[in-house]
Amino acid sequence: MDLGLQGRRYVVTGGSRGLGLATARALAADGARTWLVARHADRLREAAESLGPDHGFTAIDVAIEGAAEAIADAVGPIDGVLVNVGGPPAGGTLDLSDAQWREAIDGVLLATVRLLPTLSAQVVEGGSILVVLSTTAREPIAGLGASNALRPGLAMVVKELSNTLAPAIRVNGIMPGRIATDRLMAVASGDVGEGVPLGRVGEPAEFGRVAAFLLSPAASYVTGAILAVDGGLLRSAG
């Protein structure tokens, strides 16, 4: 299936590894040019070079003020953006300290809402925005209290912006379940595939292909959607 990505330009935050890099690879495989954003320049350079000569990067922490403006200055007009920020500290709601809550709010909530006004202004008509959420946007996960609190709010931001920016720009959310990333391995214990109807954890490439579709013109009539890529893990219907 041709996603219509040839020559299009996309910003991918959190693009040096994991879900972001998997999405960049899927976009690049269909002919798009990507601009990767993350904190570590060496890792970013390696990731961009692995995609080919038409891909660049900005090394910056998206949680700091001014990050969105620095990215916008570097890339100019774009066809879309994957907003993918770091996961919050693990821990149950009753166990997290004030400092951990502040870290979560700054790194997940504020990082996302600071990026969206500036980067959405860079997206050309017919483009798209995709925000990486989590299945905690729909169902809580034990031991991830900050994610349980923050991701549902960001899902509502997606729904709001899908109306605010329509019809010029599509805005969707994507909820990874148990995808085999460094982040999952760091916070998980036991058999991480247990309870997944498909019987295993997902591969980053499986997430990346779905994300690339939602960002692409092939999904031209999809906006305001919050789509799970979770192997059937969510039990709720909506």
C-alpha positions in Angstrom: 0.0 0.0 0.0 1.4 3.4 -1.0 0.9 5.8 1.9 1.6 8.8 -0.2 4.6 9.9 1.8 7.1 10.5 -1.0 8.9 13.8 -0.4 6.8 14.8 2.6 8.5 16.1 5.8 7.9 15.0 9.3 9.2 15.9 12.7 9.6 13.0 15.2 10.3 13.8 18.8 11.8 11.2 20.9 13.3 10.1 17.6 16.6 8.6 18.6 15.3 5.2 19.7 12.2 3.2 20.6 8.8 4.2 19.3 10.0 7.5 17.7 12.8 5.9 15.7 10.5 3.0 14.7 8.0 5.6 13.3 10.8 7.5 11.6 11.9 4.3 9.9 8.4 3.5 8.7 8.0 7.0 7.3 11.4 7.0 5.6 10.7 3.5 4.1 7.8 5.1 2.2 9.8 8.1 1.0 9.3 10.7 3.7 12.1 12.9 5.0 12.3 13.1 8.8 13.7 15.5 11.4 14.5 13.7 14.6 14.4 15.4 18.0 15.8 14.1 21.3 18.3 15.1 23.9 21.5 13.2 23.0 23.3 14.4 19.9 25.4 11.3 19.3 22.5 8.9 19.5 20.4 11.2 17.2 23.2 11.6 14.6 23.5 7.8 14.4 19.7 7.4 14.1 19.5 10.0 11.4 22.4 8.6 9.4 20.8 5.1 9.6 17.7 6.6 7.7 19.7 8.0 4.8 21.0 11.3 3.6 17.8 13.3 3.6 17.2 13.2 7.4 18.3 15.6 10.0 18.1 16.2 13.7 17.9 18.7 16.6 19.4 17.7 19.9 17.3 19.4 22.6 15.2 18.5 25.6 11.6 19.0 24.5 10.5 19.6 28.1 12.4 23.0 28.4 10.9 26.3 27.4 11.8 27.4 23.9 12.3 23.9 22.6 9.4 24.1 20.2 10.7 27.4 18.7 14.2 25.9 18.2 12.7 22.9 16.4 10.5 25.1 14.2 13.4 27.4 13.3 15.4 24.3 12.2 12.7 22.6 10.1 10.4 25.3 8.6 7.1 24.1 7.1 6.3 20.4 7.6 3.7 17.9 6.7 3.3 16.4 10.1 4.7 15.7 13.6 4.8 12.8 15.9 4.7 14.2 19.5 6.4 11.6 21.5 7.7 12.6 25.0 9.3 10.5 27.7 7.4 8.3 30.1 6.8 9.6 33.7 8.4 8.0 36.8 7.0 4.6 37.8 5.1 4.3 41.0 1.6 4.1 42.4 -0.4 7.2 42.9 0.0 7.0 46.7 3.7 6.4 46.5 4.9 9.3 44.3 6.6 12.2 45.9 5.9 15.8 45.0 9.2 15.9 43.1 8.1 12.9 41.0 4.7 14.5 40.3 6.5 17.7 39.1 8.8 15.6 37.0 5.9 13.8 35.4 3.9 17.0 34.8 6.8 18.8 33.3 8.0 15.9 31.2 4.7 14.6 29.9 2.0 17.2 30.2 3.8 20.5 29.8 6.3 19.1 27.3 3.4 18.1 25.0 1.3 21.2 25.3 4.3 23.4 24.8 5.2 21.7 21.6 1.7 21.7 20.1 1.0 25.4 19.5 4.3 26.2 17.7 4.7 22.9 15.8 1.1 22.9 14.7 1.7 26.3 13.1 4.5 24.7 11.0 2.2 22.0 9.7 0.9 22.7 6.2 -2.7 22.3 5.1 -3.6 18.7 4.7 -0.9 17.6 7.2 -1.3 15.8 10.5 -0.3 15.6 14.1 0.0 12.3 16.1 0.4 12.3 19.8 1.8 9.2 21.5 -0.3 8.4 24.6 -0.5 5.1 26.4 -3.3 2.6 27.1 -3.5 4.4 30.5 -5.5 7.0 28.6 -8.3 4.4 28.8 -7.5 2.0 31.6 -5.2 2.4 34.6 -2.1 0.3 35.0 -0.9 -0.6 38.5 2.3 1.1 39.4 2.0 3.9 36.8 0.0 6.4 38.8 1.4 9.5 37.0 0.6 8.0 33.6 -2.9 7.1 34.7 -3.4 10.7 35.8 -1.9 12.5 32.8 -2.5 10.5 29.7 -6.3 10.8 29.8 -5.9 14.5 29.9 -3.7 14.5 26.9 -6.3 12.3 25.1 -8.7 15.1 25.6 -6.2 17.6 24.2 -6.1 15.4 21.1 -9.9 15.5 20.8 -10.0 19.2 21.3 -7.3 20.0 18.7 -8.9 17.6 16.2 -11.8 20.1 16.2 -9.8 23.3 16.6 -7.4 22.6 13.7 -10.0 20.9 11.4 -10.3 20.8 8.4 -6.8 21.9 7.6 -4.9 19.6 10.0 -5.8 16.1 11.3 -5.0 15.3 14.9 -5.0 11.8 16.3 -3.6 9.9 19.3 -2.0 6.5 19.4 -1.8 4.3 22.5 1.1 1.8 22.6 0.6 -1.2 24.8 3.4 -3.5 25.7 5.9 -2.7 23.0 9.5 -4.1 23.4 11.3 -0.8 24.1 14.0 0.1 26.6 11.3 1.9 28.6 9.1 -1.2 28.9 12.1 -3.4 29.9 13.0 -0.8 32.6 9.6 -0.7 34.3 8.2 -4.2 33.7 8.6 -7.3 35.7 7.7 -10.9 35.1 6.3 -12.1 31.8 5.4 -8.8 30.0 3.4 -10.7 27.4 1.1 -12.3 29.9 -2.5 -11.4 29.4 -2.0 -10.0 25.9 -4.6 -11.7 23.6 -2.0 -12.0 20.8 0.3 -13.8 23.3 3.4 -11.6 23.1 4.7 -8.1 23.4 4.7 -6.0 20.2 7.8 -5.0 18.2 8.6 -1.3 17.8 8.3 -1.7 14.0 4.7 -2.9 14.4 3.9 0.4 16.3 5.8 2.4 13.7 3.9 1.2 10.7 0.5 2.1 12.4 1.9 5.6 13.4 3.2 6.2 9.8 -0.2 5.3 8.4 -2.0 7.8 10.7 0.4 10.5 9.8 0.1 9.8 6.1 -2.4 11.0 3.5 -3.7 7.4 3.4 -5.5 8.2 6.6 -7.0 11.4 5.2 -10.5 10.8 6.8 -9.2 9.9 10.2 -9.1 12.6 12.9 -9.9 12.7 16.5 -9.2 9.0 16.8 -7.4 7.5 19.8 -6.0 4.2 18.4 -4.6 1.3 20.5 -1.6 -0.7 19.2 -1.7 -3.2 22.1 -2.3 -6.7 20.8 -5.8 -6.6 22.2 -4.7 -5.8 25.8 -7.4 -3.1 26.4 -10.7 -4.7 27.6 -12.8 -1.6 27.1 -14.7 -1.1 23.8 -14.3 2.6 23.5 
